[in-house]
């Protein structure tokens, strides 16, 4: 007596495929029977409050906008002369590792300083002047010298 070559799982998969095909055919027939949707039925409008509606706006309420008055980017800032030299106090400096931190006098921000950015030898507590440079993890103090 030979076993059936078609397992239960194969039968179920075949049933699913057949059902999917029938559903697809059914949807196709519904679309054909309903006809194409009219473009006017699909269009939507946005009113002055930002709400989506199906009624067109009143042409009497339109206002004219000059294309030159539309700003797409952020407005340009005035060129303000910023002093590139900052002053601060050495908060921490490890000579064995070659790095430390400087706290700026005005903003009280803490900046990293590496021994390569020094022009003079510094120790903790020194008042120094420095410039800022963008580093991998933030702003770094460079051209550091005692005041």
N, CA, C and O atoms as a DFTB+ gen file, in Angstrom:
588 C
 N C O
     1  1       0.833      -1.171       0.000
     2  2       0.000       0.000       0.000
     3  2       0.887       1.246       0.000
     4  3       1.717       1.403       0.896
     5  1       0.732       2.124      -0.972
     6  2       1.577       3.301      -1.113
     7  2       0.943       4.503      -0.417
     8  3      -0.278       4.653      -0.368
     9  1       1.817       5.349       0.116
    10  2       1.343       6.570       0.779
    11  2       1.045       7.644      -0.254
    12  3       1.612       7.648      -1.347
    13  1       0.175       8.528       0.094
    14  2      -0.131       9.662      -0.776
    15  2       1.084      10.587      -0.808
    16  3       1.686      10.853       0.232
    17  1       1.442      11.071      -1.975
    18  2       2.603      11.943      -2.105
    19  2       2.296      13.376      -1.691
    20  3       3.211      14.187      -1.543
    21  1       1.049      13.688      -1.507
    22  2       0.680      15.037      -1.129
    23  2       0.406      15.066       0.373
    24  3      -0.506      14.396       0.857
    25  1       1.218      15.861       1.120
    26  2       1.059      15.956       2.566
    27  2       0.004      16.994       2.910
    28  3      -0.487      17.731       2.054
    29  1      -0.325      17.022       4.193
    30  2      -1.329      17.972       4.672
    31  2      -0.863      19.404       4.456
    32  3      -1.653      20.259       4.056
    33  1       0.451      19.682       4.726
    34  2       0.997      21.029       4.556
    35  2       0.916      21.487       3.116
    36  3       0.612      22.649       2.850
    37  1       1.186      20.581       2.178
    38  2       1.117      20.942       0.761
    39  2      -0.311      21.287       0.367
    40  3      -0.544      22.225      -0.395
    41  1      -1.270      20.519       0.895
    42  2      -2.679      20.796       0.589
    43  2      -3.082      22.170       1.097
    44  3      -3.775      22.916       0.406
    45  1      -2.641      22.506       2.322
    46  2      -2.998      23.805       2.907
    47  2      -2.392      24.952       2.095
    48  3      -3.055      25.959       1.847
    49  1      -1.137      24.798       1.686
    50  2      -0.494      25.846       0.887
    51  2      -1.216      26.032      -0.438
    52  3      -1.407      27.160      -0.891
    53  1      -1.618      24.929      -1.059
    54  2      -2.330      25.000      -2.332
    55  2      -3.674      25.702      -2.159
    56  3      -4.089      26.482      -3.016
    57  1      -4.356      25.417      -1.038
    58  2      -5.639      26.080      -0.761
    59  2      -5.441      27.594      -0.609
    60  3      -6.234      28.386      -1.119
    61  1      -4.354      27.990       0.111
    62  2      -4.080      29.419       0.315
    63  2      -3.796      30.111      -1.015
    64  3      -4.301      31.207      -1.263
    65  1      -2.993      29.481      -1.870
    66  2      -2.680      30.055      -3.178
    67  2      -3.938      30.244      -4.014
    68  3      -4.126      31.277      -4.656
    69  1      -4.808      29.213      -3.995
    70  2      -6.051      29.263      -4.761
    71  2      -6.945      30.387      -4.241
    72  3      -7.537      31.128      -5.026
    73  1      -7.041      30.511      -2.909
    74  2      -7.869      31.566      -2.308
    75  2      -7.320      32.947      -2.672
    76  3      -8.084      33.862      -2.979
    77  1      -5.993      33.092      -2.637
    78  2      -5.371      34.361      -2.993
    79  2      -5.678      34.743      -4.436
    80  3      -6.000      35.896      -4.726
    81  1      -5.576      33.779      -5.328
    82  2      -5.887      34.024      -6.742
    83  2      -7.334      34.451      -6.924
    84  3      -7.633      35.360      -7.699
    85  1      -8.246      33.774      -6.187
    86  2      -9.671      34.102      -6.297
    87  2      -9.941      35.508      -5.765
    88  3     -10.721      36.256      -6.354
    89  1      -9.293      35.870      -4.644
    90  2      -9.479      37.212      -4.084
    91  2      -8.980      38.286      -5.052
    92  3      -9.616      39.324      -5.237
    93  1      -7.855      38.015      -5.649
    94  2      -7.285      38.954      -6.607
    95  2      -8.203      39.145      -7.811
    96  3      -8.417      40.265      -8.273
    97  1      -8.736      38.045      -8.305
    98  2      -9.662      38.093      -9.439
    99  2     -10.929      38.854      -9.066
   100  3     -11.470      39.618      -9.865
   101  1     -11.394      38.631      -7.833
   102  2     -12.608      39.289      -7.359
   103  2     -12.405      40.815      -7.286
   104  3     -13.274      41.584      -7.697
   105  1     -11.239      41.241      -6.754
   106  2     -10.949      42.673      -6.666
   107  2     -10.856      43.296      -8.051
   108  3     -11.332      44.410      -8.272
   109  1     -10.242      42.574      -8.983
   110  2     -10.127      43.065     -10.355
   111  2     -11.500      43.284     -10.972
   112  3     -11.733      44.302     -11.622
   113  1     -12.413      42.337     -10.773
   114  2     -13.768      42.458     -11.307
   115  2     -14.516      43.620     -10.673
   116  3     -15.267      44.317     -11.356
   117  1     -14.320      43.840      -9.360
   118  2     -14.971      44.961      -8.673
   119  2     -14.494      46.296      -9.238
   120  3     -15.288      47.216      -9.432
   121  1     -13.186      46.394      -9.502
   122  2     -12.648      47.632     -10.070
   123  2     -13.194      47.888     -11.461
   124  3     -13.523      49.020     -11.816
   125  1     -13.287      46.814     -12.252
   126  2     -13.808      46.968     -13.604
   127  2     -15.275      47.358     -13.578
   128  3     -15.708      48.179     -14.386
   129  1     -16.047      46.785     -12.665
   130  2     -17.481      47.064     -12.583
   131  2     -17.734      48.493     -12.094
   132  3     -18.647      49.163     -12.575
   133  1     -16.916      48.961     -11.128
   134  2     -17.123      50.290     -10.540
   135  2     -16.683      51.401     -11.458
   136  3     -17.112      52.541     -11.280
   137  1     -15.857      51.119     -12.417
   138  2     -15.345      52.166     -13.300
   139  2     -14.245      52.953     -12.602
   140  3     -13.958      52.745     -11.423
   141  1     -13.648      53.847     -13.346
   142  2     -12.588      54.662     -12.766
   143  2     -13.192      55.771     -11.924
   144  3     -14.248      56.320     -12.241
   145  1     -12.490      56.084     -10.839
   146  2     -12.936      57.182      -9.982
   147  2     -12.660      58.494     -10.689
   148  3     -11.640      58.648     -11.362
   149  1     -13.563      59.424     -10.535
   150  2     -13.418      60.731     -11.158
   151  2     -12.330      61.523     -10.418
   152  3     -12.223      61.423      -9.196
   153  1     -11.530      62.299     -11.140
   154  2     -10.452      63.068     -10.549
   155  2     -10.977      64.063      -9.515
   156  3     -10.346      64.283      -8.481
   157  1     -12.127      64.659      -9.797
   158  2     -12.712      65.626      -8.862
   159  2     -13.093      64.975      -7.538
   160  3     -13.100      65.641      -6.503
   161  1     -13.411      63.672      -7.558
   162  2     -13.744      62.973      -6.327
   163  2     -12.493      62.709      -5.483
   164  3     -12.580      62.583      -4.261
   165  1     -11.347      62.627      -6.130
   166  2     -10.118      62.301      -5.412
   167  2      -9.379      63.523      -4.880
   168  3      -8.550      63.382      -3.981
   169  1      -9.649      64.708      -5.400
   170  2      -8.881      65.887      -5.040
   171  2      -9.290      66.395      -3.657
   172  3     -10.456      66.319      -3.271
   173  1      -8.296      66.920      -2.915
   174  2      -8.540      67.468      -1.579
   175  2      -7.924      68.857      -1.511
   176  3      -6.969      69.149      -2.231
   177  1      -8.455      69.705      -0.662
   178  2      -7.993      71.071      -0.504
   179  2      -7.620      71.299       0.954
   180  3      -8.089      70.596       1.849
   181  1      -6.771      72.290       1.173
   182  2      -6.382      72.684       2.523
   183  2      -6.931      74.079       2.763
   184  3      -6.688      74.989       1.971
   185  1      -7.676      74.253       3.859
   186  2      -8.239      75.568       4.146
   187  2      -7.220      76.447       4.870
   188  3      -6.086      76.027       5.101
   189  1      -7.632      77.688       5.233
   190  2      -6.710      78.645       5.847
   191  2      -6.227      78.208       7.232
   192  3      -5.219      78.722       7.717
   193  1      -6.918      77.278       7.870
   194  2      -6.518      76.770       9.182
   195  2      -5.658      75.516       9.087
   196  3      -5.221      74.989      10.110
   197  1      -5.411      75.037       7.883
   198  2      -4.587      73.844       7.712
   199  2      -5.372      72.546       7.718
   200  3      -4.771      71.472       7.748
   201  1      -6.684      72.612       7.690
   202  2      -7.520      71.410       7.697
   203  2      -7.794      70.957       6.263
   204  3      -7.937      71.783       5.361
   205  1      -7.865      69.645       6.060
   206  2      -8.132      69.096       4.736
   207  2      -9.639      69.042       4.511
   208  3     -10.383      68.512       5.337
   209  1     -10.085      69.603       3.370
   210  2     -11.512      69.610       3.041
   211  2     -11.694      69.168       1.598
   212  3     -10.732      69.083       0.833
   213  1     -12.952      68.886       1.234
   214  2     -13.233      68.505      -0.146
   215  2     -13.839      69.663      -0.940
   216  3     -14.140      69.511      -2.124
   217  1     -14.021      70.828      -0.290
   218  2     -14.557      71.993      -0.995
   219  2     -13.409      72.924      -1.388
   220  3     -12.510      73.165      -0.582
   221  1     -13.426      73.447      -2.609
   222  2     -12.345      74.342      -3.035
   223  2     -12.411      75.672      -2.289
   224  3     -13.484      76.076      -1.842
   225  1     -11.272      76.359      -2.148
   226  2     -11.277      77.641      -1.437
   227  2     -11.995      78.727      -2.233
   228  3     -12.121      78.636      -3.454
   229  1     -12.459      79.742      -1.535
   230  2     -13.148      80.861      -2.162
   231  2     -12.116      81.717      -2.900
   232  3     -11.174      82.207      -2.277
   233  1     -12.274      81.909      -4.215
   234  2     -11.274      82.694      -4.962
   235  2     -11.200      84.157      -4.528
   236  3     -10.198      84.820      -4.796
   237  1     -12.235      84.674      -3.867
   238  2     -12.238      86.064      -3.420
   239  2     -11.303      86.269      -2.229
   240  3     -10.873      87.395      -1.979
   241  1     -10.981      85.208      -1.489
   242  2     -10.142      85.332      -0.295
   243  2      -8.660      85.109      -0.587
   244  3      -7.839      85.153       0.330
   245  1      -8.311      84.872      -1.841
   246  2      -6.908      84.659      -2.195
   247  2      -6.128      85.943      -2.011
   248  3      -6.643      87.036      -2.245
   249  1      -4.871      85.801      -1.586
   250  2      -4.000      86.961      -1.464
   251  2      -2.749      86.720      -2.295
   252  3      -2.278      85.589      -2.417
   253  1      -2.218      87.794      -2.864
   254  2      -1.053      87.674      -3.738
   255  2       0.208      87.727      -2.883
   256  3       0.343      88.583      -2.008
   257  1       1.138      86.792      -3.151
   258  2       2.398      86.725      -2.411
   259  2       3.532      86.922      -3.394
   260  3       3.576      86.277      -4.441
   261  1       4.448      87.811      -3.059
   262  2       5.615      88.050      -3.901
   263  2       6.595      86.892      -3.712
   264  3       6.887      86.500      -2.582
   265  1       7.096      86.350      -4.813
   266  2       8.013      85.213      -4.743
   267  2       9.314      85.591      -4.035
   268  3       9.919      84.743      -3.379
   269  1       9.756      86.844      -4.153
   270  2      10.999      87.270      -3.523
   271  2      10.877      87.327      -2.004
   272  3      11.886      87.251      -1.303
   273  1       9.648      87.461      -1.481
   274  2       9.469      87.577      -0.034
   275  2       9.493      86.225       0.675
   276  3       9.520      86.180       1.905
   277  1       9.484      85.132      -0.071
   278  2       9.499      83.801       0.532
   279  2      10.935      83.406       0.831
   280  3      11.779      83.382      -0.065
   281  1      11.216      83.091       2.116
   282  2      12.550      82.672       2.526
   283  2      12.529      81.163       2.729
   284  3      11.785      80.646       3.561
   285  1      13.350      80.472       1.962
   286  2      13.386      79.018       2.056
   287  2      14.391      78.557       3.099
   288  3      14.170      77.538       3.752
   289  1      15.479      79.276       3.269
   290  2      16.505      78.896       4.238
   291  2      16.424      79.809       5.452
   292  3      15.573      80.696       5.526
   293  1      17.309      79.581       6.387
   294  2      17.347      80.438       7.563
   295  2      17.901      81.795       7.171
   296  3      18.778      81.874       6.310
   297  1      17.415      82.853       7.777
   298  2      17.900      84.181       7.411
   299  2      19.379      84.343       7.767
   300  3      19.860      83.769       8.744
   301  1      20.085      85.128       6.965
   302  2      21.506      85.353       7.211
   303  2      21.688      86.193       8.466
   304  3      20.945      87.141       8.719
   305  1      22.704      85.814       9.249
   306  2      23.019      86.592      10.447
   307  2      23.934      87.748      10.050
   308  3      24.700      87.655       9.091
   309  1      23.838      88.829      10.806
   310  2      24.732      89.943      10.568
   311  2      26.146      89.481      10.904
   312  3      26.348      88.668      11.806
   313  1      27.109      90.002      10.176
   314  2      28.500      89.663      10.469
   315  2      28.918      90.385      11.746
   316  3      29.164      91.591      11.739
   317  1      28.994      89.633      12.838
   318  2      29.398      90.189      14.121
   319  2      30.860      89.817      14.324
   320  3      31.243      88.655      14.185
   321  1      31.658      90.800      14.648
   322  2      33.079      90.550      14.860
   323  2      33.254      89.842      16.198
   324  3      33.003      90.417      17.257
   325  1      33.683      88.603      16.134
   326  2      33.898      87.804      17.336
   327  2      35.387      87.649      17.531
   328  3      36.112      87.276      16.608
   329  1      35.838      87.937      18.732
   330  2      37.253      87.820      19.033
   331  2      37.620      86.337      19.095
   332  3      37.076      85.613      19.928
   333  1      38.532      85.862      18.232
   334  2      38.872      84.446      18.219
   335  2      39.682      84.019      19.445
   336  3      39.768      82.828      19.746
   337  1      40.277      84.987      20.157
   338  2      41.092      84.655      21.326
   339  2      40.215      84.697      22.573
   340  3      39.571      85.706      22.862
   341  1      40.199      83.591      23.302
   342  2      39.427      83.478      24.534
   343  2      40.396      83.422      25.713
   344  3      41.563      83.060      25.559
   345  1      39.897      83.782      26.880
   346  2      40.716      83.648      28.086
   347  2      40.016      82.712      29.045
   348  3      38.791      82.592      29.050
   349  1      40.827      82.048      29.857
   350  2      40.266      81.117      30.827
   351  2      41.307      80.652      31.814
   352  3      42.443      81.125      31.815
   353  1      40.903      79.711      32.661
   354  2      41.765      79.175      33.704
   355  2      41.957      77.685      33.474
   356  3      41.005      76.985      33.128
   357  1      43.171      77.195      33.660
   358  2      43.453      75.773      33.502
   359  2      42.831      75.053      34.704
   360  3      43.244      75.268      35.843
   361  1      41.854      74.213      34.446
   362  2      41.136      73.492      35.496
   363  2      41.879      72.215      35.877
   364  3      41.957      71.859      37.052
   365  1      42.417      71.540      34.883
   366  2      43.098      70.269      35.111
   367  2      44.100      70.080      33.981
   368  3      43.798      70.364      32.822
   369  1      45.303      69.596      34.323
   370  2      46.260      69.242      33.278
   371  2      47.152      68.122      33.792
   372  3      47.781      68.258      34.841
   373  1      47.208      67.023      33.061
   374  2      48.020      65.863      33.414
   375  2      49.216      65.820      32.460
   376  3      49.073      65.506      31.278
   377  1      50.404      66.144      32.997
   378  2      51.610      66.190      32.152
   379  2      52.008      64.803      31.672
   380  3      52.561      64.672      30.581
   381  1      51.738      63.754      32.466
   382  2      52.140      62.403      32.053
   383  2      51.315      61.915      30.866
   384  3      51.827      61.198      30.006
   385  1      50.047      62.298      30.816
   386  2      49.191      61.879      29.703
   387  2      49.127      62.927      28.597
   388  3      48.777      62.598      27.463
   389  1      49.457      64.186      28.903
   390  2      49.536      65.215      27.887
   391  2      48.218      65.870      27.519
   392  3      48.072      66.357      26.398
   393  1      47.250      65.897      28.434
   394  2      45.997      66.592      28.138
   395  2      45.444      67.222      29.395
   396  3      45.905      66.945      30.502
   397  1      44.435      68.086      29.207
   398  2      43.783      68.737      30.332
   399  2      42.537      69.465      29.869
   400  3      42.048      69.266      28.757
   401  1      42.033      70.323      30.765
   402  2      40.816      71.079      30.477
   403  2      40.977      72.524      30.917
   404  3      41.619      72.813      31.926
   405  1      40.385      73.422      30.147
   406  2      40.405      74.849      30.440
   407  2      38.961      75.318      30.569
   408  3      38.113      74.962      29.750
   409  1      38.680      76.122      31.602
   410  2      37.342      76.704      31.779
   411  2      37.414      78.146      31.296
   412  3      38.219      78.939      31.784
   413  1      36.546      78.478      30.315
   414  2      36.528      79.830      29.766
   415  2      35.961      80.799      30.796
   416  3      35.048      80.461      31.549
   417  1      36.517      82.012      30.818
   418  2      36.152      83.000      31.833
   419  2      34.705      83.471      31.699
   420  3      33.981      83.527      32.693
   421  1      34.270      83.816      30.465
   422  2      32.947      84.414      30.296
   423  2      31.813      83.387      30.328
   424  3      30.838      83.559      31.060
   425  1      31.940      82.330      29.542
   426  2      30.825      81.388      29.407
   427  2      30.895      80.228      30.388
   428  3      29.933      79.471      30.514
   429  1      32.018      80.075      31.087
   430  2      32.224      78.987      32.052
   431  2      32.158      77.615      31.375
   432  3      31.896      76.610      32.036
   433  1      32.398      77.570      30.047
   434  2      32.432      76.299      29.325
   435  2      33.787      75.654      29.520
   436  3      34.790      76.337      29.729
   437  1      33.812      74.331      29.451
   438  2      35.026      73.559      29.664
   439  2      35.501      73.015      28.317
   440  3      34.752      72.343      27.608
   441  1      36.751      73.314      27.977
   442  2      37.301      72.882      26.703
   443  2      38.504      71.977      26.921
   444  3      39.299      72.178      27.839
   445  1      38.615      70.981      26.060
   446  2      39.724      70.033      26.089
   447  2      40.969      70.691      25.506
   448  3      40.880      71.445      24.537
   449  1      42.124      70.409      26.091
   450  2      43.378      70.907      25.552
   451  2      44.388      69.761      25.546
   452  3      44.502      69.018      26.521
   453  1      45.122      69.627      24.435
   454  2      46.146      68.591      24.290
   455  2      47.506      69.266      24.291
   456  3      47.622      70.440      23.938
   457  1      48.528      68.533      24.686
   458  2      49.866      69.089      24.773
   459  2      50.336      69.629      23.417
   460  3      51.160      70.543      23.381
   461  1      49.830      69.085      22.299
   462  2      50.185      69.582      20.970
   463  2      49.610      70.976      20.707
   464  3      50.107      71.684      19.831
   465  1      48.577      71.382      21.444
   466  2      47.958      72.689      21.257
   467  2      48.563      73.763      22.144
   468  3      48.060      74.886      22.169
   469  1      49.635      73.450      22.876
   470  2      50.258      74.414      23.774
   471  2      51.391      75.144      23.065
   472  3      52.111      74.554      22.259
   473  1      51.548      76.445      23.371
   474  2      52.724      77.179      22.920
   475  2      53.694      77.375      24.079
   476  3      54.883      77.609      23.861
   477  1      53.190      77.279      25.319
   478  2      54.010      77.397      26.527
   479  2      53.610      76.290      27.494
   480  3      52.538      75.699      27.367
   481  1      54.471      76.020      28.449
   482  2      54.192      75.042      29.502
   483  2      53.120      75.632      30.434
   484  3      53.227      76.788      30.842
   485  1      52.084      74.839      30.773
   486  2      51.038      75.323      31.683
   487  2      50.857      74.341      32.823
   488  3      51.209      73.166      32.715
   489  1      50.302      74.841      33.923
   490  2      49.960      74.003      35.081
   491  2      48.567      74.408      35.537
   492  3      48.030      75.423      35.091
   493  1      47.987      73.616      36.422
   494  2      46.633      73.900      36.923
   495  2      46.609      75.251      37.622
   496  3      47.510      75.582      38.392
   497  1      45.557      76.032      37.342
   498  2      45.379      77.335      37.972
   499  2      45.898      78.492      37.143
   500  3      45.587      79.643      37.452
   501  1      46.682      78.233      36.096
   502  2      47.186      79.310      35.243
   503  2      46.041      79.988      34.497
   504  3      45.077      79.342      34.087
   505  1      46.169      81.301      34.333
   506  2      45.255      82.048      33.473
   507  2      45.889      82.032      32.080
   508  3      47.049      82.408      31.913
   509  1      45.117      81.593      31.085
   510  2      45.661      81.407      29.743
   511  2      44.758      82.048      28.699
   512  3      43.577      82.296      28.941
   513  1      45.347      82.312      27.520
   514  2      44.553      82.732      26.367
   515  2      44.646      81.599      25.351
   516  3      45.665      80.914      25.266
   517  1      43.580      81.408      24.583
   518  2      43.529      80.283      23.645
   519  2      42.536      80.560      22.545
   520  3      41.683      81.442      22.650
   521  1      42.667      79.781      21.479
   522  2      41.700      79.812      20.387
   523  2      40.989      78.473      20.349
   524  3      41.500      77.475      20.857
   525  1      39.810      78.452      19.747
   526  2      39.032      77.214      19.677
   527  2      39.093      76.620      18.280
   528  3      39.123      77.330      17.274
   529  1      39.111      75.303      18.252
   530  2      39.154      74.562      16.995
   531  2      38.238      73.351      17.138
   532  3      38.194      72.719      18.194
   533  1      37.507      73.031      16.069
   534  2      36.600      71.884      16.092
   535  2      37.406      70.591      16.102
   536  3      38.250      70.378      15.231
   537  1      37.152      69.729      17.082
   538  2      37.818      68.439      17.179
   539  2      36.835      67.312      16.931
   540  3      35.693      67.550      16.539
   541  1      37.283      66.075      17.162
   542  2      36.418      64.919      16.930
   543  2      35.229      64.890      17.877
   544  3      34.127      64.523      17.469
   545  1      35.433      65.272      19.144
   546  2      34.355      65.162      20.127
   547  2      33.865      66.516      20.614
   548  3      33.163      66.587      21.623
   549  1      34.215      67.580      19.928
   550  2      33.764      68.906      20.343
   551  2      34.849      69.926      20.091
   552  3      35.766      69.697      19.302
   553  1      34.736      71.068      20.778
   554  2      35.692      72.147      20.588
   555  2      36.935      71.908      21.449
   556  3      36.834      71.546      22.621
   557  1      38.110      72.120      20.843
   558  2      39.394      71.957      21.516
   559  2      40.086      73.304      21.598
   560  3      39.953      74.138      20.703
   561  1      40.839      73.513      22.694
   562  2      41.627      74.722      22.856
   563  2      42.969      74.509      22.174
   564  3      43.634      73.500      22.407
   565  1      43.376      75.469      21.320
   566  2      44.670      75.408      20.642
   567  2      45.362      76.769      20.809
   568  3      44.738      77.754      21.203
   569  1      46.640      76.795      20.505
   570  2      47.452      77.998      20.651
   571  2      47.323      78.566      22.072
   572  3      47.105      79.762      22.269
   573  1      47.467      77.669      23.050
   574  2      47.302      78.030      24.456
   575  2      48.601      78.634      24.974
   576  3      49.675      78.054      24.813
   577  1      48.490      79.823      25.609
   578  2      49.661      80.432      26.238
   579  2      49.224      81.199      27.481
   580  3      48.074      81.621      27.600
   581  1      50.176      81.371      28.410
   582  2      49.890      82.071      29.661
   583  2      49.659      83.547      29.391
   584  3      50.213      84.123      28.455
   585  1      48.816      84.153      30.246
   586  2      48.553      85.591      30.118
   587  2      49.407      86.313      31.122
   588  3      49.359      87.540      31.205
